[in-house]
Amino acid sequence: MVRYLCLRCKREFDASQLAIMMSVRCPYCGYRVIMKARGEGIKVVKAI
């Protein structure tokens, strides 16, 4: 499931809440600048 984060109110929501609205806006405050929330885990990549 894709999670999004509003940059104004800092609330997280998922793609289903975003699909309800006609435009890309935060469903809580209406701000138009959102980003994908990062995962909790740390990704470790072994160097060659």
N, CA, C and O atoms as a Tripos MOL2 file, in Angstrom:
@<TRIPOS>MOLECULE
protein
  192   191    48     0     0
PROTEIN
NO_CHARGES

@<TRIPOS>ATOM
      1 N           0.8470   -1.1780    0.0000 N.3       1 MET1
      2 CA          0.0000    0.0000    0.0000 C.3       1 MET1
      3 C           0.8940    1.2430    0.0000 C.2       1 MET1
      4 O           1.8460    1.3290    0.7760 O.2       1 MET1
      5 N           0.5920    2.1720   -0.8470 N.am      2 VAL2
      6 CA          1.3730    3.3960   -0.9610 C.3       2 VAL2
      7 C           0.8620    4.4130    0.0530 C.2       2 VAL2
      8 O          -0.3370    4.6890    0.1120 O.2       2 VAL2
      9 N           1.7610    4.9640    0.8420 N.am      3 ARG3
     10 CA          1.4180    5.9820    1.8330 C.3       3 ARG3
     11 C           1.9540    7.3250    1.3590 C.2       3 ARG3
     12 O           3.0490    7.4030    0.8020 O.2       3 ARG3
     13 N           1.1830    8.3760    1.5820 N.am      4 TYR4
     14 CA          1.5750    9.7300    1.2120 C.3       4 TYR4
     15 C           1.6250   10.5990    2.4580 C.2       4 TYR4
     16 O           0.9620   10.3090    3.4530 O.2       4 TYR4
     17 N           2.4200   11.6720    2.3970 N.am      5 LEU5
     18 CA          2.6000   12.5820    3.5290 C.3       5 LEU5
     19 C           2.3560   14.0090    3.0500 C.2       5 LEU5
     20 O           2.9360   14.4410    2.0540 O.2       5 LEU5
     21 N           1.5060   14.7320    3.7530 N.am      6 CYS6
     22 CA          1.2600   16.1380    3.4450 C.3       6 CYS6
     23 C           2.3940   16.9650    4.0540 C.2       6 CYS6
     24 O           2.7590   16.7500    5.2090 O.2       6 CYS6
     25 N           2.9500   17.8990    3.2970 N.am      7 LEU7
     26 CA          4.0620   18.6900    3.8000 C.3       7 LEU7
     27 C           3.6220   19.8420    4.6940 C.2       7 LEU7
     28 O           4.4580   20.4250    5.3830 O.2       7 LEU7
     29 N           2.3480   20.1860    4.7060 N.am      8 ARG8
     30 CA          1.8640   21.2500    5.5880 C.3       8 ARG8
     31 C           1.4290   20.6990    6.9400 C.2       8 ARG8
     32 O           1.9470   21.1280    7.9710 O.2       8 ARG8
     33 N           0.4920   19.7610    6.9550 N.am      9 CYS9
     34 CA         -0.0510   19.2720    8.2280 C.3       9 CYS9
     35 C           0.6520   18.0140    8.7360 C.2       9 CYS9
     36 O           0.3830   17.5750    9.8550 O.2       9 CYS9
     37 N           1.5510   17.4210    7.9330 N.am     10 LYS10
     38 CA          2.3670   16.2480    8.3040 C.3      10 LYS10
     39 C           1.5370   15.0000    8.5970 C.2      10 LYS10
     40 O           1.9910   14.1210    9.3290 O.2      10 LYS10
     41 N           0.3400   14.9100    8.0440 N.am     11 ARG11
     42 CA         -0.4960   13.7270    8.2520 C.3      11 ARG11
     43 C          -0.3070   12.7590    7.0970 C.2      11 ARG11
     44 O          -0.1490   13.1640    5.9450 O.2      11 ARG11
     45 N          -0.3260   11.4700    7.4240 N.am     12 GLU12
     46 CA         -0.1780   10.4330    6.4070 C.3      12 GLU12
     47 C          -1.5500    9.9270    5.9830 C.2      12 GLU12
     48 O          -2.4900    9.8810    6.7760 O.2      12 GLU12
     49 N          -1.6370    9.5480    4.7130 N.am     13 PHE13
     50 CA         -2.8630    8.9560    4.1840 C.3      13 PHE13
     51 C          -2.4710    8.0270    3.0590 C.2      13 PHE13
     52 O          -1.3440    8.0810    2.5660 O.2      13 PHE13
     53 N          -3.3930    7.1760    2.6510 N.am     14 ASP14
     54 CA         -3.0690    6.1980    1.6100 C.3      14 ASP14
     55 C          -3.6960    6.5900    0.2740 C.2      14 ASP14
     56 O          -4.4310    7.5720    0.1700 O.2      14 ASP14
     57 N          -3.3840    5.7990   -0.7310 N.am     15 ALA15
     58 CA         -3.8090    6.1090   -2.0970 C.3      15 ALA15
     59 C          -5.3260    6.0590   -2.2530 C.2      15 ALA15
     60 O          -5.8710    6.7530   -3.1110 O.2      15 ALA15
     61 N          -6.0180    5.2610   -1.4540 N.am     16 SER16
     62 CA         -7.4760    5.1940   -1.5820 C.3      16 SER16
     63 C          -8.1340    6.5170   -1.1820 C.2      16 SER16
     64 O          -9.1350    6.9130   -1.7800 O.2      16 SER16
     65 N          -7.5840    7.2000   -0.1840 N.am     17 GLN17
     66 CA         -8.1160    8.5080    0.2040 C.3      17 GLN17
     67 C          -7.8080    9.5540   -0.8630 C.2      17 GLN17
     68 O          -8.5820   10.4900   -1.0630 O.2      17 GLN17
     69 N          -6.6920    9.3960   -1.5350 N.am     18 LEU18
     70 CA         -6.3210   10.3310   -2.5910 C.3      18 LEU18
     71 C          -7.1960   10.1420   -3.8240 C.2      18 LEU18
     72 O          -7.4890   11.1090   -4.5260 O.2      18 LEU18
     73 N          -7.6160    8.9050   -4.0980 N.am     19 ALA19
     74 CA         -8.4250    8.6110   -5.2820 C.3      19 ALA19
     75 C          -9.8440    9.1740   -5.1660 C.2      19 ALA19
     76 O         -10.4980    9.3890   -6.1870 O.2      19 ALA19
     77 N         -10.3250    9.4120   -3.9670 N.am     20 ILE20
     78 CA        -11.6770    9.9390   -3.7640 C.3      20 ILE20
     79 C         -11.7870   11.3700   -4.2830 C.2      20 ILE20
     80 O         -12.8150   11.7590   -4.8370 O.2      20 ILE20
     81 N         -10.7320   12.1420   -4.1010 N.am     21 MET21
     82 CA        -10.7490   13.5530   -4.5040 C.3      21 MET21
     83 C         -10.4950   13.6720   -6.0100 C.2      21 MET21
     84 O          -9.8360   12.8140   -6.5970 O.2      21 MET21
     85 N         -11.0000   14.7010   -6.6160 N.am     22 MET22
     86 CA        -10.8350   14.9100   -8.0470 C.3      22 MET22
     87 C          -9.4380   15.4220   -8.4040 C.2      22 MET22
     88 O          -8.9830   15.2230   -9.5300 O.2      22 MET22
     89 N          -8.7550   16.0760   -7.4660 N.am     23 SER23
     90 CA         -7.4120   16.5880   -7.7270 C.3      23 SER23
     91 C          -6.4530   16.0420   -6.6780 C.2      23 SER23
     92 O          -6.8710   15.4270   -5.6970 O.2      23 SER23
     93 N          -5.1780   16.2710   -6.8940 N.am     24 VAL24
     94 CA         -4.1700   15.7900   -5.9590 C.3      24 VAL24
     95 C          -4.0250   16.8180   -4.8350 C.2      24 VAL24
     96 O          -3.3410   17.8300   -4.9870 O.2      24 VAL24
     97 N          -4.6690   16.5430   -3.7220 N.am     25 ARG25
     98 CA         -4.6390   17.4160   -2.5400 C.3      25 ARG25
     99 C          -4.6950   16.5620   -1.2860 C.2      25 ARG25
    100 O          -5.1540   15.4200   -1.3180 O.2      25 ARG25
    101 N          -4.2290   17.1210   -0.1930 N.am     26 CYS26
    102 CA         -4.3350   16.4560    1.1060 C.3      26 CYS26
    103 C          -5.8170   16.3910    1.4870 C.2      26 CYS26
    104 O          -6.5030   17.4100    1.4170 O.2      26 CYS26
    105 N          -6.3300   15.2190    1.8890 N.am     27 PRO27
    106 CA         -7.7450   15.1330    2.2620 C.3      27 PRO27
    107 C          -8.0620   15.8330    3.5840 C.2      27 PRO27
    108 O          -9.2360   16.0280    3.8970 O.2      27 PRO27
    109 N          -7.0560   16.2130    4.3640 N.am     28 TYR28
    110 CA         -7.2750   16.8420    5.6610 C.3      28 TYR28
    111 C          -7.2290   18.3720    5.5930 C.2      28 TYR28
    112 O          -8.1100   19.0470    6.1250 O.2      28 TYR28
    113 N          -6.1930   18.9170    4.9320 N.am     29 CYS29
    114 CA         -6.0540   20.3780    4.9110 C.3      29 CYS29
    115 C          -6.1910   20.9850    3.5200 C.2      29 CYS29
    116 O          -6.3200   22.2030    3.4000 O.2      29 CYS29
    117 N          -6.1650   20.1600    2.4530 N.am     30 GLY30
    118 CA         -6.3230   20.6620    1.0970 C.3      30 GLY30
    119 C          -5.0490   21.1730    0.4480 C.2      30 GLY30
    120 O          -5.0870   21.7020   -0.6630 O.2      30 GLY30
    121 N          -3.9210   21.0200    1.1310 N.am     31 TYR31
    122 CA         -2.6420   21.4780    0.5790 C.3      31 TYR31
    123 C          -2.2720   20.6300   -0.6250 C.2      31 TYR31
    124 O          -2.5390   19.4290   -0.6360 O.2      31 TYR31
    125 N          -1.6640   21.2330   -1.6400 N.am     32 ARG32
    126 CA         -1.4030   20.5270   -2.8980 C.3      32 ARG32
    127 C          -0.0310   19.8850   -2.9820 C.2      32 ARG32
    128 O           0.2540   19.2020   -3.9660 O.2      32 ARG32
    129 N           0.8320   20.0740   -1.9910 N.am     33 VAL33
    130 CA          2.1770   19.5120   -2.0280 C.3      33 VAL33
    131 C           2.2200   18.2960   -1.1160 C.2      33 VAL33
    132 O           2.1790   18.4130    0.1090 O.2      33 VAL33
    133 N           2.3050   17.1080   -1.7500 N.am     34 ILE34
    134 CA          2.3910   15.8680   -0.9840 C.3      34 ILE34
    135 C           3.5690   15.0610   -1.5140 C.2      34 ILE34
    136 O           4.0410   15.2930   -2.6280 O.2      34 ILE34
    137 N           4.0400   14.1100   -0.7080 N.am     35 MET35
    138 CA          5.1330   13.2430   -1.1410 C.3      35 MET35
    139 C           4.8810   11.8340   -0.6330 C.2      35 MET35
    140 O           4.0970   11.6300    0.2930 O.2      35 MET35
    141 N           5.5440   10.8720   -1.2370 N.am     36 LYS36
    142 CA          5.4340    9.5000   -0.7780 C.3      36 LYS36
    143 C           6.1900    9.3660    0.5350 C.2      36 LYS36
    144 O           7.3170    9.8440    0.6670 O.2      36 LYS36
    145 N           5.5620    8.7140    1.4980 N.am     37 ALA37
    146 CA          6.2060    8.5020    2.7910 C.3      37 ALA37
    147 C           7.2710    7.4180    2.6590 C.2      37 ALA37
    148 O           7.0860    6.4390    1.9370 O.2      37 ALA37
    149 N           8.3660    7.5990    3.3510 N.am     38 ARG38
    150 CA          9.4490    6.6200    3.3000 C.3      38 ARG38
    151 C           9.1500    5.4670    4.2380 C.2      38 ARG38
    152 O           8.4250    5.6150    5.2220 O.2      38 ARG38
    153 N           9.7220    4.3140    3.9140 N.am     39 GLY39
    154 CA          9.5380    3.1270    4.7340 C.3      39 GLY39
    155 C          10.2960    3.2050    6.0430 C.2      39 GLY39
    156 O          11.1820    4.0440    6.2070 O.2      39 GLY39
    157 N           9.9510    2.3360    6.9680 N.am     40 GLU40
    158 CA         10.5630    2.3200    8.2900 C.3      40 GLU40
    159 C          11.9570    1.7160    8.2720 C.2      40 GLU40
    160 O          12.8360    2.1510    9.0160 O.2      40 GLU40
    161 N          12.1620    0.7150    7.4240 N.am     41 GLY41
    162 CA         13.4100   -0.0330    7.4370 C.3      41 GLY41
    163 C          14.5590    0.6630    6.7460 C.2      41 GLY41
    164 O          14.3770    1.5950    5.9620 O.2      41 GLY41
    165 N          15.7560    0.1790    7.0640 N.am     42 ILE42
    166 CA         16.9680    0.6950    6.4310 C.3      42 ILE42
    167 C          17.4450   -0.3450    5.4120 C.2      42 ILE42
    168 O          17.5310   -1.5350    5.7130 O.2      42 ILE42
    169 N          17.7440    0.1160    4.2370 N.am     43 LYS43
    170 CA         18.1730   -0.7810    3.1730 C.3      43 LYS43
    171 C          19.7020   -0.8320    3.1550 C.2      43 LYS43
    172 O          20.3550    0.1990    2.9940 O.2      43 LYS43
    173 N          20.2680   -2.0150    3.3170 N.am     44 VAL44
    174 CA         21.7130   -2.1940    3.3140 C.3      44 VAL44
    175 C          22.1010   -2.8740    2.0200 C.2      44 VAL44
    176 O          21.5790   -3.9380    1.6890 O.2      44 VAL44
    177 N          23.0350   -2.2480    1.2710 N.am     45 VAL45
    178 CA         23.4910   -2.7840   -0.0030 C.3      45 VAL45
    179 C          24.9750   -3.0810    0.1160 C.2      45 VAL45
    180 O          25.7550   -2.2210    0.5260 O.2      45 VAL45
    181 N          25.3630   -4.2960   -0.2400 N.am     46 LYS46
    182 CA         26.7630   -4.6800   -0.1600 C.3      46 LYS46
    183 C          27.5110   -4.1250   -1.3790 C.2      46 LYS46
    184 O          27.0860   -4.3050   -2.5200 O.2      46 LYS46
    185 N          28.6310   -3.4480   -1.1120 N.am     47 ALA47
    186 CA         29.4460   -2.8910   -2.1840 C.3      47 ALA47
    187 C          30.2850   -4.0000   -2.8250 C.2      47 ALA47
    188 O          30.6870   -4.9540   -2.1580 O.2      47 ALA47
    189 N          30.5380   -3.8620   -4.1060 N.am     48 ILE48
    190 CA         31.3200   -4.8770   -4.8150 C.3      48 ILE48
    191 C          32.7850   -4.5450   -4.7220 C.2      48 ILE48
    192 O          33.6190   -5.2770   -5.2550 O.2      48 ILE48
@<TRIPOS>BOND
     1     1     2 1
     2     2     3 1
     3     3     4 2
     4     3     5 am
     5     5     6 1
     6     6     7 1
     7     7     8 2
     8     7     9 am
     9     9    10 1
    10    10    11 1
    11    11    12 2
    12    11    13 am
    13    13    14 1
    14    14    15 1
    15    15    16 2
    16    15    17 am
    17    17    18 1
    18    18    19 1
    19    19    20 2
    20    19    21 am
    21    21    22 1
    22    22    23 1
    23    23    24 2
    24    23    25 am
    25    25    26 1
    26    26    27 1
    27    27    28 2
    28    27    29 am
    29    29    30 1
    30    30    31 1
    31    31    32 2
    32    31    33 am
    33    33    34 1
    34    34    35 1
    35    35    36 2
    36    35    37 am
    37    37    38 1
    38    38    39 1
    39    39    40 2
    40    39    41 am
    41    41    42 1
    42    42    43 1
    43    43    44 2
    44    43    45 am
    45    45    46 1
    46    46    47 1
    47    47    48 2
    48    47    49 am
    49    49    50 1
    50    50    51 1
    51    51    52 2
    52    51    53 am
    53    53    54 1
    54    54    55 1
    55    55    56 2
    56    55    57 am
    57    57    58 1
    58    58    59 1
    59    59    60 2
    60    59    61 am
    61    61    62 1
    62    62    63 1
    63    63    64 2
    64    63    65 am
    65    65    66 1
    66    66    67 1
    67    67    68 2
    68    67    69 am
    69    69    70 1
    70    70    71 1
    71    71    72 2
    72    71    73 am
    73    73    74 1
    74    74    75 1
    75    75    76 2
    76    75    77 am
    77    77    78 1
    78    78    79 1
    79    79    80 2
    80    79    81 am
    81    81    82 1
    82    82    83 1
    83    83    84 2
    84    83    85 am
    85    85    86 1
    86    86    87 1
    87    87    88 2
    88    87    89 am
    89    89    90 1
    90    90    91 1
    91    91    92 2
    92    91    93 am
    93    93    94 1
    94    94    95 1
    95    95    96 2
    96    95    97 am
    97    97    98 1
    98    98    99 1
    99    99   100 2
   100    99   101 am
   101   101   102 1
   102   102   103 1
   103   103   104 2
   104   103   105 am
   105   105   106 1
   106   106   107 1
   107   107   108 2
   108   107   109 am
   109   109   110 1
   110   110   111 1
   111   111   112 2
   112   111   113 am
   113   113   114 1
   114   114   115 1
   115   115   116 2
   116   115   117 am
   117   117   118 1
   118   118   119 1
   119   119   120 2
   120   119   121 am
   121   121   122 1
   122   122   123 1
   123   123   124 2
   124   123   125 am
   125   125   126 1
   126   126   127 1
   127   127   128 2
   128   127   129 am
   129   129   130 1
   130   130   131 1
   131   131   132 2
   132   131   133 am
   133   133   134 1
   134   134   135 1
   135   135   136 2
   136   135   137 am
   137   137   138 1
   138   138   139 1
   139   139   140 2
   140   139   141 am
   141   141   142 1
   142   142   143 1
   143   143   144 2
   144   143   145 am
   145   145   146 1
   146   146   147 1
   147   147   148 2
   148   147   149 am
   149   149   150 1
   150   150   151 1
   151   151   152 2
   152   151   153 am
   153   153   154 1
   154   154   155 1
   155   155   156 2
   156   155   157 am
   157   157   158 1
   158   158   159 1
   159   159   160 2
   160   159   161 am
   161   161   162 1
   162   162   163 1
   163   163   164 2
   164   163   165 am
   165   165   166 1
   166   166   167 1
   167   167   168 2
   168   167   169 am
   169   169   170 1
   170   170   171 1
   171   171   172 2
   172   171   173 am
   173   173   174 1
   174   174   175 1
   175   175   176 2
   176   175   177 am
   177   177   178 1
   178   178   179 1
   179   179   180 2
   180   179   181 am
   181   181   182 1
   182   182   183 1
   183   183   184 2
   184   183   185 am
   185   185   186 1
   186   186   187 1
   187   187   188 2
   188   187   189 am
   189   189   190 1
   190   190   191 1
   191   191   192 2
@<TRIPOS>SUBSTRUCTURE
     1 MET1         2 RESIDUE 1 A MET
     2 VAL2         6 RESIDUE 1 A VAL
     3 ARG3        10 RESIDUE 1 A ARG
     4 TYR4        14 RESIDUE 1 A TYR
     5 LEU5        18 RESIDUE 1 A LEU
     6 CYS6        22 RESIDUE 1 A CYS
     7 LEU7        26 RESIDUE 1 A LEU
     8 ARG8        30 RESIDUE 1 A ARG
     9 CYS9        34 RESIDUE 1 A CYS
    10 LYS10       38 RESIDUE 1 A LYS
    11 ARG11       42 RESIDUE 1 A ARG
    12 GLU12       46 RESIDUE 1 A GLU
    13 PHE13       50 RESIDUE 1 A PHE
    14 ASP14       54 RESIDUE 1 A ASP
    15 ALA15       58 RESIDUE 1 A ALA
    16 SER16       62 RESIDUE 1 A SER
    17 GLN17       66 RESIDUE 1 A GLN
    18 LEU18       70 RESIDUE 1 A LEU
    19 ALA19       74 RESIDUE 1 A ALA
    20 ILE20       78 RESIDUE 1 A ILE
    21 MET21       82 RESIDUE 1 A MET
    22 MET22       86 RESIDUE 1 A MET
    23 SER23       90 RESIDUE 1 A SER
    24 VAL24       94 RESIDUE 1 A VAL
    25 ARG25       98 RESIDUE 1 A ARG
    26 CYS26      102 RESIDUE 1 A CYS
    27 PRO27      106 RESIDUE 1 A PRO
    28 TYR28      110 RESIDUE 1 A TYR
    29 CYS29      114 RESIDUE 1 A CYS
    30 GLY30      118 RESIDUE 1 A GLY
    31 TYR31      122 RESIDUE 1 A TYR
    32 ARG32      126 RESIDUE 1 A ARG
    33 VAL33      130 RESIDUE 1 A VAL
    34 ILE34      134 RESIDUE 1 A ILE
    35 MET35      138 RESIDUE 1 A MET
    36 LYS36      142 RESIDUE 1 A LYS
    37 ALA37      146 RESIDUE 1 A ALA
    38 ARG38      150 RESIDUE 1 A ARG
    39 GLY39      154 RESIDUE 1 A GLY
    40 GLU40      158 RESIDUE 1 A GLU
    41 GLY41      162 RESIDUE 1 A GLY
    42 ILE42      166 RESIDUE 1 A ILE
    43 LYS43      170 RESIDUE 1 A LYS
    44 VAL44      174 RESIDUE 1 A VAL
    45 VAL45      178 RESIDUE 1 A VAL
    46 LYS46      182 RESIDUE 1 A LYS
    47 ALA47      186 RESIDUE 1 A ALA
    48 ILE48      190 RESIDUE 1 A ILE
